[in-house]
């Protein structure tokens, strides 16, 4: 499997398991209905484990444009490869969102809450202050990306060379359990305001899926907010990159 395909597969499984746990908790008549925030944050931690496990050997397991932006900004990744990663991450996230809908289709039908249905695809702030939400996404993504630089090796050379250059570090370079625990910790400590997207593809890809899928009783896809979990993680990644290189 080449690096681009790995980013698609890893991101798809990230969303299938991550948004899947949200659907299990939020939607009506599931086995996990109303089981709470701890289940969601644990599920997302394991979702990152699965996504990184699937893609680490082949792409470095970015599975997040914020990680790719950090690698590009630090000079550890070429622009053409980064653009390819962005596209495949977005497509993988869209596919994962569609799979969650197909899996929980009967429960979407049984659920009356349109906001809950939207939450199975993308994030929203609990208090609607977009500037504050942007700040939360910046800090949350900083808390993800900075440890990647601190713990991971500078580059990860992978076999095959299918894209003509070394594959830069990503979440897989941290080790699968540490990065899962890191995302779990971010969710527990920093997730209560915006739902900690900390990943533009994780939010935008499934949000597009929500807009296109024939979900009964759905609301609009909240495009007024959609820029926050895209711009915030991008800024957080660049901030983490700049501070890291100033310190080292």
Secondary structure as UniProt FT lines:
FT   HELIX           3..26
FT   TURN            28..29
FT   TURN            31..34
FT   HELIX           37..59
FT   HELIX           65..73
FT   TURN            74..75
FT   HELIX           79..103
FT   HELIX           105..110
FT   HELIX           114..119
FT   TURN            120..121
FT   HELIX           130..151
FT   STRAND          155..156
FT   TURN            162..163
FT   STRAND          167..168
FT   HELIX           171..174
FT   HELIX           176..190
FT   TURN            192..194
FT   HELIX           200..212
FT   TURN            216..217
FT   TURN            223..227
FT   HELIX           228..247
//
